Amino acid sequence: MKLAATLFFIFGAILLLGAIKYFLRLTSPGVYPPKQILKKRTFALAGGGGICLVIAVMITYFL
């Protein structure tokens, strides 16, 4: 179970770093792809990263 928790932590961190990257790109002017697509990607990556981190915490403390 430690391996699963570690993998979820790593995957969650990677997704959150991707969300931060897209968020920083969103704040800069004149970017491609359009800002609406960047917002969708940011929220999708942040949501996925948050869910992975919650699962990792649940595995770590409750199993």
CNS distance restraints for C-alpha pairs under 8 A (distance, minus, plus):
assign (resid   1 and name CA) (resid   5 and name CA) 6.27 0.50 0.50
assign (resid   1 and name CA) (resid  59 and name CA) 7.20 0.50 0.50
assign (resid   1 and name CA) (resid  60 and name CA) 7.93 0.50 0.50
assign (resid   1 and name CA) (resid  63 and name CA) 7.77 0.50 0.50
assign (resid   2 and name CA) (resid   6 and name CA) 6.04 0.50 0.50
assign (resid   2 and name CA) (resid  60 and name CA) 7.21 0.50 0.50
assign (resid   3 and name CA) (resid   7 and name CA) 6.11 0.50 0.50
assign (resid   4 and name CA) (resid   8 and name CA) 6.17 0.50 0.50
assign (resid   4 and name CA) (resid  56 and name CA) 7.62 0.50 0.50
assign (resid   4 and name CA) (resid  59 and name CA) 7.88 0.50 0.50
assign (resid   5 and name CA) (resid   9 and name CA) 6.15 0.50 0.50
assign (resid   5 and name CA) (resid  55 and name CA) 7.74 0.50 0.50
assign (resid   5 and name CA) (resid  56 and name CA) 4.65 0.50 0.50
assign (resid   5 and name CA) (resid  57 and name CA) 7.37 0.50 0.50
assign (resid   5 and name CA) (resid  59 and name CA) 5.89 0.50 0.50
assign (resid   5 and name CA) (resid  60 and name CA) 6.14 0.50 0.50
assign (resid   6 and name CA) (resid  10 and name CA) 6.17 0.50 0.50
assign (resid   6 and name CA) (resid  56 and name CA) 7.21 0.50 0.50
assign (resid   7 and name CA) (resid  11 and name CA) 5.99 0.50 0.50
assign (resid   8 and name CA) (resid  12 and name CA) 5.86 0.50 0.50
assign (resid   8 and name CA) (resid  52 and name CA) 5.45 0.50 0.50
assign (resid   8 and name CA) (resid  53 and name CA) 6.38 0.50 0.50
assign (resid   8 and name CA) (resid  55 and name CA) 7.05 0.50 0.50
assign (resid   8 and name CA) (resid  56 and name CA) 5.23 0.50 0.50
assign (resid   9 and name CA) (resid  13 and name CA) 6.10 0.50 0.50
assign (resid   9 and name CA) (resid  52 and name CA) 6.79 0.50 0.50
assign (resid   9 and name CA) (resid  53 and name CA) 5.61 0.50 0.50
assign (resid   9 and name CA) (resid  56 and name CA) 5.75 0.50 0.50
assign (resid  10 and name CA) (resid  14 and name CA) 6.21 0.50 0.50
assign (resid  11 and name CA) (resid  15 and name CA) 6.24 0.50 0.50
assign (resid  11 and name CA) (resid  49 and name CA) 7.15 0.50 0.50
assign (resid  11 and name CA) (resid  52 and name CA) 6.93 0.50 0.50
assign (resid  12 and name CA) (resid  16 and name CA) 6.17 0.50 0.50
assign (resid  12 and name CA) (resid  48 and name CA) 7.11 0.50 0.50
assign (resid  12 and name CA) (resid  49 and name CA) 4.03 0.50 0.50
assign (resid  12 and name CA) (resid  50 and name CA) 6.53 0.50 0.50
assign (resid  12 and name CA) (resid  51 and name CA) 7.55 0.50 0.50
assign (resid  12 and name CA) (resid  52 and name CA) 4.90 0.50 0.50
assign (resid  12 and name CA) (resid  53 and name CA) 5.32 0.50 0.50
assign (resid  13 and name CA) (resid  17 and name CA) 6.11 0.50 0.50
assign (resid  13 and name CA) (resid  49 and name CA) 6.47 0.50 0.50
assign (resid  13 and name CA) (resid  53 and name CA) 7.70 0.50 0.50
assign (resid  14 and name CA) (resid  18 and name CA) 6.24 0.50 0.50
assign (resid  14 and name CA) (resid  49 and name CA) 7.47 0.50 0.50
assign (resid  15 and name CA) (resid  19 and name CA) 6.25 0.50 0.50
assign (resid  15 and name CA) (resid  45 and name CA) 5.32 0.50 0.50
assign (resid  15 and name CA) (resid  46 and name CA) 6.54 0.50 0.50
assign (resid  15 and name CA) (resid  48 and name CA) 6.75 0.50 0.50
assign (resid  15 and name CA) (resid  49 and name CA) 4.83 0.50 0.50
assign (resid  16 and name CA) (resid  20 and name CA) 6.24 0.50 0.50
assign (resid  16 and name CA) (resid  45 and name CA) 6.33 0.50 0.50
assign (resid  16 and name CA) (resid  46 and name CA) 5.37 0.50 0.50
assign (resid  16 and name CA) (resid  49 and name CA) 5.22 0.50 0.50
assign (resid  16 and name CA) (resid  50 and name CA) 7.53 0.50 0.50
assign (resid  17 and name CA) (resid  21 and name CA) 6.23 0.50 0.50
assign (resid  18 and name CA) (resid  22 and name CA) 6.30 0.50 0.50
assign (resid  18 and name CA) (resid  42 and name CA) 7.68 0.50 0.50
assign (resid  18 and name CA) (resid  45 and name CA) 6.64 0.50 0.50
assign (resid  19 and name CA) (resid  23 and name CA) 6.04 0.50 0.50
assign (resid  19 and name CA) (resid  41 and name CA) 7.33 0.50 0.50
assign (resid  19 and name CA) (resid  42 and name CA) 4.68 0.50 0.50
assign (resid  19 and name CA) (resid  43 and name CA) 7.22 0.50 0.50
assign (resid  19 and name CA) (resid  44 and name CA) 8.00 0.50 0.50
assign (resid  19 and name CA) (resid  45 and name CA) 5.22 0.50 0.50
assign (resid  19 and name CA) (resid  46 and name CA) 5.42 0.50 0.50
assign (resid  20 and name CA) (resid  24 and name CA) 6.13 0.50 0.50
assign (resid  20 and name CA) (resid  42 and name CA) 7.44 0.50 0.50
assign (resid  21 and name CA) (resid  25 and name CA) 6.24 0.50 0.50
assign (resid  22 and name CA) (resid  26 and name CA) 5.98 0.50 0.50
assign (resid  22 and name CA) (resid  38 and name CA) 6.23 0.50 0.50
assign (resid  22 and name CA) (resid  39 and name CA) 7.83 0.50 0.50
assign (resid  22 and name CA) (resid  41 and name CA) 7.23 0.50 0.50
assign (resid  22 and name CA) (resid  42 and name CA) 5.67 0.50 0.50
assign (resid  23 and name CA) (resid  27 and name CA) 6.50 0.50 0.50
assign (resid  23 and name CA) (resid  38 and name CA) 7.54 0.50 0.50
assign (resid  23 and name CA) (resid  39 and name CA) 7.53 0.50 0.50
assign (resid  23 and name CA) (resid  42 and name CA) 6.14 0.50 0.50
assign (resid  24 and name CA) (resid  28 and name CA) 6.78 0.50 0.50
assign (resid  25 and name CA) (resid  31 and name CA) 7.17 0.50 0.50
assign (resid  25 and name CA) (resid  38 and name CA) 7.95 0.50 0.50
assign (resid  26 and name CA) (resid  31 and name CA) 7.36 0.50 0.50
assign (resid  26 and name CA) (resid  35 and name CA) 6.14 0.50 0.50
assign (resid  26 and name CA) (resid  38 and name CA) 6.27 0.50 0.50
assign (resid  26 and name CA) (resid  39 and name CA) 7.29 0.50 0.50
assign (resid  31 and name CA) (resid  35 and name CA) 7.45 0.50 0.50
assign (resid  33 and name CA) (resid  37 and name CA) 6.51 0.50 0.50
assign (resid  33 and name CA) (resid  38 and name CA) 6.79 0.50 0.50
assign (resid  34 and name CA) (resid  38 and name CA) 6.52 0.50 0.50
assign (resid  35 and name CA) (resid  39 and name CA) 6.09 0.50 0.50
assign (resid  36 and name CA) (resid  40 and name CA) 6.38 0.50 0.50
assign (resid  37 and name CA) (resid  41 and name CA) 6.24 0.50 0.50
assign (resid  38 and name CA) (resid  42 and name CA) 6.01 0.50 0.50
assign (resid  39 and name CA) (resid  43 and name CA) 6.18 0.50 0.50
assign (resid  40 and name CA) (resid  44 and name CA) 6.06 0.50 0.50
assign (resid  41 and name CA) (resid  45 and name CA) 6.03 0.50 0.50
assign (resid  42 and name CA) (resid  46 and name CA) 6.03 0.50 0.50
assign (resid  43 and name CA) (resid  47 and name CA) 5.88 0.50 0.50
assign (resid  44 and name CA) (resid  48 and name CA) 6.07 0.50 0.50
assign (resid  45 and name CA) (resid  49 and name CA) 5.96 0.50 0.50
assign (resid  46 and name CA) (resid  50 and name CA) 6.00 0.50 0.50
assign (resid  47 and name CA) (resid  51 and name CA) 6.16 0.50 0.50
assign (resid  48 and name CA) (resid  52 and name CA) 6.17 0.50 0.50
assign (resid  49 and name CA) (resid  53 and name CA) 6.16 0.50 0.50
assign (resid  50 and name CA) (resid  54 and name CA) 6.17 0.50 0.50
assign (resid  51 and name CA) (resid  55 and name CA) 6.19 0.50 0.50
assign (resid  52 and name CA) (resid  56 and name CA) 6.13 0.50 0.50
assign (resid  53 and name CA) (resid  57 and name CA) 6.16 0.50 0.50
assign (resid  54 and name CA) (resid  58 and name CA) 6.14 0.50 0.50
assign (resid  55 and name CA) (resid  59 and name CA) 6.13 0.50 0.50
assign (resid  56 and name CA) (resid  60 and name CA) 6.06 0.50 0.50
assign (resid  57 and name CA) (resid  61 and name CA) 6.08 0.50 0.50
assign (resid  58 and name CA) (resid  62 and name CA) 5.43 0.50 0.50
assign (resid  58 and name CA) (resid  63 and name CA) 7.26 0.50 0.50
assign (resid  59 and name CA) (resid  63 and name CA) 5.21 0.50 0.50
